Amino acid sequence: MNSEEALQAYEKMLLIRLMEERIAALYKGDTIPGFVHTSIGQEACAVGALMHARVSDVITSTHRGHGHVLAKGLEPDRMMAELMGKEAGANNGRGGSMHVADPRLGIFGANGIVGAGLPIAVGAAFALRERGESDLVVAFFGDGAIATGAFHEAMNLASLWKLPIIFLCENNGYSEFSSTEDQHPVAISARAGGYGMQSIILPGNDVEAVADGIAPVFEQVRAGNGPVFVEVRTLRVHGHYEGDPQVYRDKEQMARDVLAADPLVVSRVRLSKRGIAQSVIESVDARVLAVVDEAERFARASPQPDISTVMDYIYSPSPLVDTGILADPDGAVVSQSRIIKQALDDALAGNPDVFLAGIDVAGGNVFGLTRGLAAKYPGRVLDTPISESAIMGLAIGSAMAGRRPVVELMYLDFLGVCLDQLMNQAAKLRFMTGGAVQLPLVVRTQFGSGRSSGAQHSQSLEALLAHIPGLIVVMPSSGADAYGLLRAAIEDDNPVMFVEHRLLYEKKSAIPGEGFRVPLGKAAVTRAGTDVTIVSWSRMATHALTAADELAALGIEAEVIDLRTIAPLDRETILESFRKTNRMVIAQEAVVDFGVGAEIAAIAVDSGFHSLDAPVVRVGARYSPAPYAPLLEREWEAGPDDIVTAVKRVMSC
């Protein structure tokens, strides 16, 4: 680092320090709401590490991310306004301190979940590598993240695929309130060896040492030699959060550490030794203070978000779907699994940004559904380790970087092992960035009871997914809908959970044709009727049609609605039918309690059109895990006979 670069580094560190000190004061005075975690003492890590970064490089950050985003180029006034929750903030006041982001600068976001940015970094790195411009990702995280599963899954996949990532661990000695020494059985940098990854250790209080030490790492990673693990040993001066009394730290020792390791003091001494005049340093000090003063002034003067915008940025606008192209009735009659494969094949052929990834996907997946696509589309149908969080992060990061991933979650029951990436990342990133990102990704998964798969492979969890704003949840029943909905989902700019029913895979129907699309969020009336409305979805929609035929023989004309999309819910189609029949039965494969059916029943009862002729009745599985024994499973789950019984009940009122 030459003298000019050293002075620039000092100025950037001073900006971070003065911003953090001002933020701490404003937070104490209640001008900044929420939670605040400052990076005072760690300035050399961010500045030194990003001295060699390009605008087109990507960073992922942590809840202690102010220094990272400032070092990457975020404007101080926009950051300060964001922390005050103002409309002029970097994220229009939707993110706040823990979620500052600006994708135009390669800042894919600070993150309130420890370790959660690491799988996203994997996805971004995959997209950057495929772009072929030698850009890379710097994934910042603290020593506490080393213990998370997300860290290990991300490290493993990055090393396996030789992705361009620098994993930068800021070891500040504390994981929240606990000493790092009490959290890890081996040295932090030793973790890298388990993944065949090179590691280095740098002194985090010396910006020149960090910048010079990491320079060859940037060159190595840019050259395509795979990821490198960098541990930067630094010092957290303030507590885990602003207001933390730090009773767990020895005050006298902490004071000595701060005095000896303050990166700004180290930098000033170095600048003097380089012959930089004191007046020059003081000029920098004055200039930075003015910038911070202006950032505060700008933020205070900025307007609050208009309350009319409270529902903005949750979803990207969906593209218009041409519903005039009808399914080809003369198409080849094949299984629904073949139809889904054809939809994936056509999507891959039609858009080079589309790729498939997941466990055993290249080999065909557990049902053989994707077999042959890897050979047809080299490098775009990818097997992954059994790492569901990394798979979801791969989708999120690559979607943020411009790709259109279709990833597979082998069973819907496995949702729990990757729920954070879907619930707290995919569903919320557009909102938390104030609409700055789009997440065009699809997660294909499958479910279904009826084959003695047991309690951990038979669950219908759509209600859990539908309860997460930001996700679209699709559950087709017919082959044509599976094709049209999947193509529409891949072309949509939102995260879509595409939930297939494995017992429908071998149901045969005609391939609808390449141009056929079904709009997301639109239900279908699959059978007209006047006496009662039956609302259902997925396999239960086929059971509803069977039940309706039986009811017709009894003189009861049921109107059957197939939701097709659970979220957003097509309330209009449901209520239009209900106005006509004034009776409703809701059939779901999931357990009845706390389900989607309960939401639909509430909508019907609350519609206010007229008094009900009969109660709204729900049909579904009993409130129990799925039994393994076939006899018990048949008793537990619902079918056409249960729908018929429920309709007879409401018709008798």
N, C-alpha and C positions, 0 to 999 in steps of 0.2 A: 504494500500500500504506500503510495507516495504522499507527500505533504498535502497536496490539494484534496486527495481522497480522504485523508485523515481528518481534515477540517470539515469536509462534507459529512463524514460519519459522525463527528462530534455534534454537528448541527442537527442531524436527524435524531440522535440520542437525546439531545437537549429538548427537542420538540416533544418527544415521547414523555420525558420526565416532567416538563412543565404542564403538558396536557393532563398527565395523570394526577399531578398535584392539584391542579385546578379542578379536575373532575372529583377528586376526593373531597375538596372543600365544598363544591356545589352539592355533592351528595349529602354531606353532613348538614347543609343548609336546606335540604329538601327541594332543591331545584331540579335534581335528577332523581327520578323515581326508580323503583325496582331494586335489582341487585347490581352491585358493582364490584369487580375484581380487578385491581390495578397491577401493573407489571413493573412497578418501581424497583430498581435494582437489576432488572433483566434486559435493559435496553440494548446492551451490546449483542445479545443473542439475535434479536430480530434484525438490527441494523447490519451487523456483520454478516449474517447468513444471507441477507437479500441484497448485498452489495453487487452480486453477480447475476441477479435475476433480471429477466426481461419482463416487459408488460404482458407478453403472451404466455409467460409461465404462470402457473396456478399455485396458490397457497390454500391450505385448509388450516383452520386455527382452533382455538380453545375458548373457554369462558374467560380466560385472561388474555384476550386477543387484541387489545387496543394498540399495543406496540407493533404487532405484526402488520395490521392493516395500514397504520401510518407509514411504516417502513416500506410497504408495497406501493404507497402512493396515494392513499385515500386522503382527500382534502380535510384538514382539521375542522373547518367550519361545518361541513356536512356530517362529520362524525359527532361533533359536539351537539348539533341539532338533533341527531338521531338519539343520543343519550337522553336528551330532554324530551323525547317523544314528539318532535315537531314534524310537520309535513315536509319541510325542506331537508329533513335528515336523509342520510344515505339510503335508508329503506322506508322513507315516508312515515317514520315513527312506528313501524310494525315490528322491528327487530329488537332495538334497545342494545344495551351494553354487551350482552352475551351472544348476540346474533348479527353483529355488524358484517355487512357483505357488500361487494361491488363487483359483480362478474365481469364488467367491462375492463377492470383492472386485473383480472385474474384472481380476485379475492372471492373464493367460493364459500366463505363464511366462517366467522367465529361460531362456536357451538356450545350450547349449554349442557350437553351430555358428554361426560368424560370418555374419550376414545372414539366418539362416534364419527369424527371427521376422517378417520383413517381409512375405513372402507370406501368412503366417497373419494378420497385421494387416489385409491386404486383405480376407480372408474375413470376419473379425470386423466390419470396417467395412461390408461389404455387408449383413450380417445386421442390424447396428444401423440402417442407413439404412432398410431395409425395415420395421423395427419402428416407425419414425416418431416417436420420442420425442426427437430431436435429440441423442442420445448420440454419442460419437465415440471414436476410438482414438488414443492417443499411442504411436507406435512408436519406442522408443529403440534407437539403434545407434551404434556407434563409427565413427570416420573410416575404419578399415580395411574396413568393410563396403561402402564406396562402390565398391570394385573388384569386388564379387561380382556374378554374374549375377542372383541373387535380388533384389538392390537394384534393378537396372534393370527387371526384369520387374514388380516390385511398384509402382515409381514410375509406369511406363507404364500399367498397368491401373488404378491408383488415379486417375490424372489423366484417363484416357479415360472412366471411369465416374463421375467427380466424387464420389469416395467421401469420407466424413468422417474423414480421417486427418491427424494432424500427424506428419510425418516429422521426428523430433528427433535430429539428429546431434550427439553429444558428441565434439567434436574436441579430444582431449587431447594432440595432437601426436605420438602414436606409434601405429603399427599393430603390435602385439606388440612387436618389438624394433627396428623400423625407423621412422625419422622420417617423418612424414606428408609432408613436402616431397619425399621421395624416392619416394613412392608414386603421386602423381597429377599428370598433366600440366596440369591446370587447377585453378582454385580450387574448393573443395568446393561452395560454394553455387552456383557457376555450373552445376552439373549439373542443377539444377531447371529452368533455362530450356529445356533440351532437351525437357522434357516439358510445356512450357507452364504450369509451376507457379510460383507466387509463392514467393520465398524472403526470409528475414531473417536477420541475424547478431546474436547477443546475447553480452554479456560474461559468461562462465560462472562467474566468481568473485564475482558480485554478485547475491544472491538477489532483491533488490528489482528490479534491472534485468531479470532473467529473468522474474520474475512480472509486472511491469508491461508488459514488451515482448511477452509471449506472450498477455496478456489479450485484445487485439483479434483475435488469431489464433483463439483458442477461439470467440469470438463469430462470426467469419467462417465457420469450419468448421461450427459448430452450425447456422448459417443455411442450410446446403446449398450453399455456394459452392465446394465441392471441397477437395482437399488443399492443405496448405501445407508447405513445407520450412523447417525452423528449424535453423540451425547455431549451436550454443552452444560458444564457445571456452573451454576449461577446461584443467585441469592434472592430470595423473596423478602423484601423489606417490610411491606405491610402484611396484614394477615390474609387468611384465605379469602375473606371478603372485607369490604370497608366496614369498620365497626367491630371487627374481630378483636377481642382484648388480648389474644395470643398468650393466654395463661399457660400454655403448654411449652413456651419457649423461655429460656433463661435470658432475661433482659440485658444483663451485663455482657454476656457472650454475644448476643445479637448486636449490641452497640459496637463491640470490637470488630465483628465481622463486617458491619456496614462501613466502618471507618477504613478498613483495609481493602475492601473489595468494591467500593463504589465505582462503576465503570466511567462515570463522568470525571471523577477525580483522576483516575488512571489516564483518561484521554487528555485532560488538560496538562498533566505533567508531560506526557509524550509530545504534545504540541509545542510546549515551551522548549523541550529538548531539540525539536526540529527547527527551532529558530522562529516559530510563529510569534509575532509580536503580541503582547498582552492587549494592545488596543484592537487588534484584529479579532481576538477571542471575545473581547467585550462588545465589539460590534455585532458579532454573531449572537451573543447573549441578548442584546437589545432587540435585534431583528426577530428572534424566535419569540421573545416575550410579547412583542407586538402582534405576531401571528396568533398566539394563544388568546390575547385580549380580544382580537378581532373575531376569533372563533366563538368566544363567549358572547360577544355583542351580537353577532349574527344569529346565534342560536336563541338568545333571549328575545330578539326582535321577530323571529320567525313565527308564523301562525301555527296554531294547533290544527291537527287534522279536522276536517269538517265531519260532523257526526253522520252525515249522509253517506260517508264513504266506509262505514264500519264493515260492510260486507264485501268490500273490494279486495281483489288480489287472491281470493281463495282458489279460484279455478282460472285457467287460461280459456279464452273463448274457443269452443270446439268448431272445427271447420264444418261448413255446410255439407250435408250428405245428399247426394242425388238419389232420391227415393223413387225416381221414375224408371230406373233400371231394374226390371223384375228378374226374379230367379228364372233360370232357363229350365223349363219343365222337361226338356229332352236331354238334360245333362246326364252323364254316366251315373248310375245308381251304385253308390259305394257306402262304406261305413262312415260314421261321423268322425272317427279318428282319421280316416283318409281325407275327409273334407277339411279338417283342421290342418292337417299336413299340407294340403293344397293351398290353404290360405297363407301359411307361413312361406311356402315355396314362392307364391306369387308376390308376397311382400318383399322377400329377399331379392327377387328378380327386378322388382319395380323401383327399389330405392337402395342405393349402395350404403346409406347410413344405417340401415337395419342390420342387426346381428342377433344371433341367438346364443344364449349361454346358460349353463346349469349343470347339475350333476348328471353325468352320462348322456348329455344331450347329443354330443357328436356320435355316440354309438346308437342313438335311436330313442333314448329314455326308457324308463321302466316298462312302458307299454309299446315300445317300438315305433312311436308316433313320428319321431323326427329322423328315422333311419334313411340314409342316403343323402340327406341335405348337406352334411359336412363335405362329402366328396364333390357335390355339385357346386358348393360355395366355399372354396378353401379360405380358411382364416376368418370365416364369419359364422361358424357354428362350433361353439367352443365348450369343451368339457372343463368343469371346475372341480376343485376338491369339495368335500362335504363341509361347506362353509357358508351357511345360509346368509349370515350377516355380510360376509364379503360379496356374495352374489348380489344382494340387494344394493350394497354400496357401489358395486360395479355398474349397476343399472343407473343409479342416481348420478354418480360423478360423470359417467359418459354421456348421459342425457343433458346434464348441465353444459357439457362441452360440445354439444351439437349432434350426437349420435341418437339413434332410435333403437334402444335395446329392447329385446324380448327375452326375459330371463324366466327360468323355471324354478318354482318351489315344488319339490317332488310331491308332497302331500300337503293339503291345507292344514292338517294337524300340526305341521312343523312351523306354523306361523309364530309360535311363541319364541323360537330361538332367533328370530330376526325381526321381531316386532318393532324395536326401536328404529331401525332403518326405514321402516314403512310409516310408522305412526308419528315419529318425531322429526324425521328428515324428509322423506318423499312427500308426505302430505302437507308439510308446513313450510318448505323452503320458498315456494313462490310467495306465500303470504308474508313470511318473515323478511323477505328481500324487497317487499313493496312492489311485487310484480316484475322484478328485474330478471328473473329466470323463468324458463319453461322446463318442464320435466316430462318430455314425451317418452314414457317408458311403459311397458306392459309386463306384468308378472302373471305368467300362466301357472295355474295350479289345478288340482283336481281333488274331488272328495267323493263320498258316497257310502252309505250303509247298505247292508243286504248281502254281504259276502263273508260274514264272520271275520271281518278284519280287526275286530276288537276295539277297545276304548280309545286307543291312541292313533287309529287310522280310519275312523268312521265319522268324524265330527263335521257338522255343518256350522261354520263360524262366520257366516255372512253378516250377522247382526253386529259382531265385534268390529268388522271392517266398515260397515255402513255408519257406525257411530264416530268415525274419524273424518271430520271435514277435510277436504282436499283430495281424498281418494274417490275414484269412480269404481263401482263394483258391478261387474257384469256376470250373469249366470244364464247361459243359453240352454234351451231344451232341444230345439230341432237342428238338423244339419245345416240348413240354409241360414238360420240365425247364427249358428256358430261361425260360419264363414263370414257373413256380413258384419257381425259384431266384432270379430277379431280383426278384420281389415280396417274397420273404423277405429278400433282401439289403437292400432299401430300408427294410424295417421293422426291421432289426436295428440294434443300438446300437454296432456295431463297424465299423472300416474294412474294406470288402470289395473285393477285386480280382475283378471279374467279366470273365472272359476268354472271348470268343466266337471261334468259328472261322469265318473268312470263307467257306470253301468249303462250309459248312453253311447259309449264309444263304438259299439258294434251295431247300433241301430242304423239301418240303411235308408238313404234318401239320395236325391239327385244333387250333384255338384251345381251350385247356382250360377256360376260364371264369374269371370275375373272382375267385371265391373260392378258386381252386386255389393251393396253396402246396407247396413242397418244402422240407423242413427242411435247413438248412445242416449239413454234417458227416455226412451220411448217404448211403452208397453204395446202389446198386440192383443186384440180381441180375436182369439183363436176359434171361438164358437159363439154365435149370437144366441141370445135368449132373453126372456122377459120376466121370469119368475124369481130368480136368485142369481147373484153374482158370486162366482168362485174365483178368487185371486190366488195365483200360485206362481211358481218359477222353478227352473231347472227340471229335474226328473218329476217333481210333483206336478208340473204342468201337464205332463203326459198322463199321470194318474187322474188329474182333474178331467181330462177329455174322456178317459175311460168311464169315470163316474158319471159324467154328463150323459153319455150314451145310455147307461143303465137307468138314469133318472128319466130320460126321455121316454123310455118304455113304460114308465109309471105316470106319464103325463106331466112331468115337471121339466120345463125348458130352462136350463141353466146357461147363463152367459159366462164363458171362461176367459179370464184375462191372464196372459203370460207376461209377467213383469219384464223379463229379459234383462233389464238393468235395475239393480236394487238401489243404488245411489249414483246419480240423483233419481229420486222416485217420481214416477209419472202419476202424480196425484190427479191430474185432470181426467185421464182415461178411467181411473178407478172410480172417481166420483160421478163421472158421466153415466157409467153403468149403474152405479148405486142409486142415482136419482130415478132411474127407470125401474129397477127391481125392488128397491127398499129392503132387500135382504142380502146378507153377505156371509160367506164362509171363506176363510183364509186357510190354505193348505201349505204347510212347510215341512221339509224333512227334518229341520232342526228341532230341538226340544221346544215345546210350546212356550215355556216361561221366558219372559224378557226378550222376546224375539222380534223379527221384522213384522210378524203378524200382529203383535201388540201395537206397533206403530200404525199399521194400516187400520186396525180397529179403532184406534184413537182418532185418526183422521176422519173415519166414517161417522163416528159418534159426534165429533165436534163440527161436522160439516154444517149443521144448522139448517138443512134444507126442509126437514119435516120430522115429525115424530117417527120413531122406528116401529115397524110392524113386528119385528122379532129381534132378539139379541144377535149381535155379531159374534160368530162362533169361530174359534181357531182349532185347527187340526194339526197335529204334529207328534213328534216323539215324546215319550215321557221324560220327566226331569231326572235323568239318570245318565251315567256314561253308557255307551253302547255295549251291550252284552256280547260275549264271544259265542256262546252256545247258540246254534241256529234257531232252536225252538224259542229261546228267550229273546233273541234279536227280532224274530218275527212278531212276537208279542209286544215288544218295545216300540217298534217303528210304526209309522202310519202308512196307509195305502188307499186304494180306491174305495174299499168298503167303508173305511172310516169317513171319507168325504161324503159318501152316500148317506151314511147315518147322520152326519152333521146337517146335511141339507134337509133331510126328513124332519129333523128337530126344528129347524127354523121355519119350515113350511107348515108345521103343525101349530104355530103360534097365531 
